[in-house]
Each structure stands twice: as structure tokens, then as C-alpha cells.
Amino acid sequence: MITMRVAVVATLVVAIVTGRQLAAEEAVASGPKTLAVQNRQHAMTHEFSAWVGTLPLDAFEKGLTFSGAYTLHFTDLIAWEIGQFTYSHGIETALKDELENVSVEPTQFEVVRYYATSSILFKPVYGKMSLLNRALIYGEVFFLIGGGYGQLTIERRAVVNAGAGGRIYAGKYVSFRVELRDIMFVLSDDIQNELWIAGGVCLGFG
């Protein structure tokens, strides 16, 4: 009986020791887990951009916008859109025509004509995607905030803008951007909000 107990205990000890040894060997063989982060394939210092967009919030007149900008990229994370100029061409809606047909004059609201801004960009996300398992597409997500000055139908107002966007790289120098910005035209006693949605093409180098 004693002999059997000794044999069982010995078997358990051997199993435990063997298991620990195998686990240690496996850990050594696999090595420490590391996360490989690749450097960006696309980097630029100077960027020139052109957009076509819209200001869709006004019920009586939508804005078709044309914009141009120059951006200076300091690092992979931070850039300064030194200047962006946007011109808005007003397109009257069917609602305004309907009101005029029934001799009801719509309330006069300020409509955006043009504005200029300067903004800081923060670019925290950069990555690559597979297109139909045939090609890799590189892109980034960015956020921005800034200010400027704008001309509405009657008044000139200070501008505060904030938004986000995404970029897809088409090559070493060319990329495409899509953006959404909240544009606030500010007076001391009034704030007029506009939503700017736009897509554009960019040329970057340096």
C-alpha cells in the first residue's frame, strides 16, 4: 500500500516538473511578443489643395463652394493649414420659388459669400488597407481647429471652424481628401452655423 502511494506521488511530481519544463521551453522558443509599427510611406512638407464642396444648411439657398489652401506639415502628427480661401456660389432652392409664387417673401437671412481661415491639423491615424487583395491603399484620419474671417450677404464676421477628414494617397505626390467642418460666423450677439462638406485633390512634396 505504501509502495503504491509512493509511486502515485512520484508520478505526480514527474508530471508537474515535466509540464513546467515544457512551458518554459515553449516560452523561450516563442520569444517575447513585439508589435511592429511601420514608418509612414508618405510624408510631405508642403501641400497645395483644391476642393469642391457644399454649404447645405440654408433652406432657401444652398452654397456650392470652391476652395484652395496651402498647408505646412511640421511632423507626421502636426500640420498648419496656413490659409484656406472658400468662395460660395448661391443656388436657390425650390422652396424659395414656391414662396415667391404664392407672394410670400421668405425671411431674409445672411448667406455666406466667402471666407478665409487658418487651422491646426492633428493627424493621429495612419494605415493601409487592401483593395480586393490586389493593391494596398494608404490613408490617414485628421482633425482640425482654427479661425478666420468671412463675408456674408450683409455683414462681415469672425469665423471659428472645427472638423475632421480623411485622406487617401494615390501616389507619392497626389492624394485625395474628404472633409466635414462646422463653420461658425460669429458676432457679439449672434452665431450663424454652417456645415461645410467637401472633397478635394492635393499635391504634396518636400
N, C-alpha and C positions, 0 to 999 in steps of 0.2 A: 504493500500500500504506500509506504514511504517512498519506495523507488519510483512508483507511478507519479506521485506528486512532484518529486524532483524532476522527472522527465518533462512534465507539463510546464513547470516553471522555467526550465531551461529552454524549452521550445518557445515560450512567450518572450523571454529575454532575447533569444536569437532573432525572432521576428521583428521586435522593436528596433534592435540595433541595425539590422539589415535595412529596415524601412527608412530610418534616419539617414543611413549612408547613401541610399539610392536618391533620396530627396536632395541631399547636399550635392551629389554628383550632377543631378539634373539642373540645379540652380547654377552651378559653375559652368555647365555646358551651355546653358541658355544665355548666361551673362546678364548684366543689368539692362533693363528696358530703357531705351532712349527715344526721344521724339525728334525726328529730323525736320527742320524748318528750312526750306529753300530760300535763297535770296530772290528778290524780285527780278523777273526777266525784263521788265520795262521800267525805266527810270528817266525822268526828264527834269530840266531846269526851267526852260521857257515853254509856255503853252499859249497858242492862239486858238480861239474858239469862236464858232458861229452857230447860232441857234434859230430855229423857228418854233414858236410856241403859241400859247393862248392864255388870255385872262377871261375865264368863263363865268364869273360870278354875277355880273350885271345882267338883270333880266331884260333890259331894253337894248343893250349894245354890248356885244362881245368884242374882245380885243384879239386881233391877230398880230402877234409880236415878232419882231426881228431884232436879234441881239448879237453883240460882238464883245469879246473880252480878251484881256491878257492876264495870265496867271504866272506867278513866280513860285516855283517849288523849292523850298529850303531843304527838306528831307523827304523820306518816304512817307512820313506821317503828317507833315505840316506844309501848307502852301498858303500863299496870299494872292487872292484874285484882286489885283491892284485896281482894276477898273472894268466894269461891265456897263455898257450902254444899251438900253432897250427902247425901241420905238413901237408904239401900239397903234395899229390901224383899226378904227372902229367899224364894226359890221352890225347894222341894225337888225333886230330880231323881228319875227312875225308878230310878237305881242305888241310891239310899238306900232306896227302898221294897223293892227286890229283896233287899238285905242284911237288912233287918228281917224280911222274910218267911221267910228261912232262919235266923233267930235269930242273925245275925252283926251285932254292933254296930259301925258304922263308927267309925274313929278320930276322936276329937274334934279339930277344927281351929278356929282362930279365924276367924270370919266377920265381914265388915265390916258395921257398922250405920250409921255416919255419919262424915263428916269435913269439915273446913273447911280451905281452902288460900288462899294469896295467891301470885300468879305474875307474872312479867315476860313480856310478849309482844313478839316481834320479827317484823315484817311486811315481808319483803323483796320479795315478788312481788305485783304488782297488774296486772290486764289485763282485756281484754274478748274475748268470744267471740261468734260468730254462731250464732243458733238458727234452723236451717232457712232461712237467708238472709232471715229476716223481722224479726228483732229482735236487738239487742245485749244480751249479758249481761255484767255487770261482776262481778269476783270477786277474791279475794286468797288467798294462802297464808301461814300464820304458824307460828311455833314458840314454845314457852313452856317456862319452868322456874320452879319455886317450891317452897314448903314449907308445912307446917301441922301440924294435929293431928287424930287420928281415934280413934273408939271402935269397938273390935272386940267380939266376944261377951263376952270376959272382961276384956281389958286395954285401956288407952288407950296410943296410941303416937304418936311423932312421924311426920310424913309428909313425904316428898320426892316431887315429881311432875315429870315432863317429858313433852313430847309435841309433836304437830303437828296442824294442822287447816286447813280451808278454809272460805271464806265466799262466798256468792252474794248479791248485792244484789237485792232485789225492788223497791226504790224508794228514795226519799230517806231514809226513816227506818227501814225494815224490811229485815232481812237474815236469812239462814239460815246456821247454822254446823254443820259436822260435825267431830268431834274424836276423837282417839285419844291416850290418856295412859297412861303407865306410872306407877302409884301404888305407892310403896314405904312400907310401915308398918314403922318401924324401932324395934328395941330394942337394947340394948348387945350382946346375944349372938344376935340373930335379926333377919332381914329377911323380911317377907312381901310378895311382889309381887302386884299386881292389875292387870289391864288394863281400862281404862275406855273404852268405845266409846259415843258419844252424838251425838245430833243435836238442834238447838235453834233457837229463834226469838229474834231480838234486836231491840231498839228503841234506836236511836241518834240523838242530836241534839246541838246545840251546836257 
